[in-house]
Amino acid sequence: MNLNPATVLNPVFNALDALIADYGVYLYLVFVWLSLVVIAWILSGGLRRKRSQGNSATVISGIIFTTRPPNQSPPPIIITDVDPVQNRDNEIMDES
């Protein structure tokens, strides 16, 4: 018993070669038309899940108006002037 995959599948490959040699053009046309039908089915929603009839929900679209809080001015920025003559210990340095 020979379990070599090439030897076991050789009759299948020969049958496919004969089929393509005899009917290759017709097989091509069938696959092209089938692919167009499958693409149209997918685009029309064929892959979407079907909703159950007993548990359907009604969707109502609406517009919700919300109010914004009034614009508040930002808090004032407090800038303190630092006298360059004073150091950290608040000692007055000579300006010489």
C-alpha positions as CSV (number, residue, x, y, z in Angstrom):
1,M,0.0,0.0,0.0
2,N,1.5,3.3,-1.1
3,L,0.6,6.3,1.1
4,N,2.6,8.9,-0.9
5,P,0.2,11.9,-1.3
6,A,1.3,12.5,-4.9
7,T,0.6,8.9,-5.9
8,V,-2.8,8.7,-4.0
9,L,-4.0,12.0,-5.5
10,N,-2.7,11.4,-9.0
11,P,-6.1,10.2,-10.3
12,V,-7.8,13.3,-8.9
13,F,-5.3,15.6,-10.5
14,N,-5.6,13.7,-13.9
15,A,-9.4,14.1,-13.7
16,L,-9.2,17.8,-13.0
17,D,-6.7,18.3,-15.8
18,A,-9.0,16.6,-18.2
19,L,-12.0,18.6,-17.0
20,I,-10.2,21.9,-17.4
21,A,-8.8,20.9,-20.8
22,D,-12.3,20.0,-22.1
23,Y,-14.5,22.5,-20.3
24,G,-12.1,25.3,-19.1
25,V,-13.8,28.2,-20.9
26,Y,-17.3,27.2,-19.7
27,L,-16.0,26.7,-16.1
28,Y,-14.5,30.1,-16.2
29,L,-17.7,31.7,-17.4
30,V,-19.7,29.9,-14.7
31,F,-17.3,31.1,-11.9
32,V,-17.4,34.7,-13.2
33,W,-21.2,34.8,-13.2
34,L,-21.4,33.1,-9.8
35,S,-18.9,35.5,-8.3
36,L,-21.0,38.5,-9.6
37,V,-24.1,36.9,-8.0
38,V,-22.3,36.4,-4.7
39,I,-21.0,39.9,-4.6
40,A,-24.5,41.3,-5.3
41,W,-25.9,39.1,-2.5
42,I,-23.2,40.3,-0.1
43,L,-23.8,44.0,-0.9
44,S,-27.6,43.6,-0.5
45,G,-27.1,42.4,3.0
46,G,-26.9,38.7,2.6
47,L,-24.2,38.3,5.3
48,R,-26.1,40.3,8.0
49,R,-27.8,38.4,10.8
50,K,-31.5,38.0,10.5
51,R,-33.5,39.7,13.3
52,S,-36.0,37.5,15.2
53,Q,-39.6,38.5,14.5
54,G,-40.8,38.2,18.1
55,N,-38.2,40.3,19.7
56,S,-38.0,43.4,17.5
57,A,-37.5,46.9,18.9
58,T,-38.7,50.1,17.3
59,V,-36.0,52.7,16.8
60,I,-37.2,56.3,17.0
61,S,-34.7,58.9,16.0
62,G,-34.9,62.3,17.6
63,I,-33.0,65.5,18.3
64,I,-32.0,66.3,21.9
65,F,-31.3,70.0,22.7
66,T,-29.0,70.6,25.6
67,T,-28.2,73.9,27.2
68,R,-24.6,75.0,27.7
69,P,-23.5,76.6,30.9
70,P,-22.9,80.4,30.6
71,N,-19.4,81.3,29.5
72,Q,-17.5,82.4,32.6
73,S,-14.5,84.6,32.3
74,P,-11.3,82.9,33.4
75,P,-10.0,83.8,36.8
76,P,-7.6,86.8,36.9
77,I,-3.9,86.1,36.7
78,I,-2.1,87.7,39.6
79,I,1.4,88.8,38.9
80,T,3.6,89.9,41.7
81,D,6.5,92.1,41.0
82,V,9.8,91.0,42.5
83,D,12.3,93.6,43.4
84,P,15.6,92.4,42.0
85,V,17.4,94.2,44.7
86,Q,16.1,91.9,47.4
87,N,17.4,88.4,47.8
88,R,15.6,85.4,49.4
89,D,16.2,86.5,52.9
90,N,14.6,89.8,52.3
91,E,17.8,91.6,52.8
92,I,18.5,94.6,50.7
93,M,21.6,94.2,48.6
94,D,23.9,97.0,47.6
95,E,23.2,98.3,44.1
96,S,26.8,99.2,43.5
